[in-house]
Amino acid sequence: MIRKKSAGAPAPAAAAAEAGAGTLVLERGQRVRLADQLYGQIFEQIAGGSLNVGDKLPSEHEICERFGVSRPVVREALLRLRADGLVTAHQGLGTFVSQQPAPRLKTFSDVQNVGAYLRAQEIRMALEGDAARLAALRRTDEELGAIADAHAAFIDALERGHVSPEADLAFHASIAQATGNDYYLGVLESIHESISGFMRLTLSLTRTGSRQRAQRVADEHAAILGAIREQDGERARVAMQFHLGQARHRLVDRERD
């Protein structure tokens, strides 16, 4: 595993040699990209407490040697960890853990796939934001009814503690359907596996988290529905992008619980 180091401690020269006994291995031939695997394994160590806030990550060179990957792979994983606020790079000092996800994330079996899930979330921010805008402008009364029904079913499941990725996805799919452009729904279906995985993690956190967390999710869905009902395209776009952005933050930041 990647051994944690305190912010003030120099990296020992023998650190790279210890990598041969590492418990985390990147598997070539998998559909998951190497950078996603590396992101997921470092993410898992941060979520599980093997790396805590203030701990220093090994250097790019050390990580390359430990995992047998190229520097571009390592840099991509580290850049995305920085973009998600999990690590911070300090010139001349190295990269340090700056934020931790909710510790209970480590209990979920697909946490190592979180890198791919978050990349899919970036696509959703652009795609679904515009889909919500078009749905507000083009939706029929029947399509509005379908969105409202999907929202009501999601809220009912949320209140009973049995909300599923399918219920969440049905709400988002009904909005894509209301654009009148089948390509929006088609693109969502093409990344269905990653979207479902992301929803499994975030909804599991919501089910086991605070009542306030669940209420925030419900309020965000209601804001999207309200904008579409009032045919306010720009407000619908902003509400959808805000919701997807908050969902991302709730996954990577324990303080958003």
Secondary structure, DSSP 8 states (H G I E B T S, - for coil): ----B-TTS---TTHHHHGGG-S----TTSSS-HHHHHHHHHHHHHHHTSS-TT-B---HHHHHHHHT--HHHHHHHHHHHHHTTSEEEETTTEEEE-----GGGGGSTTGGGHHHHHHHHHHHHHHHHHHHHHHHHH--HHHHHHHHHHHHHHHHHHHHT---HHHHHHHHHHHHHTTS-HHHHHHHHHTHHHHHHHHHHHHHHHHHS-HHHHHHHHHHHHHHHHHHHTT-HHHHHHHHHHHHHHHHHHHH-GGG-
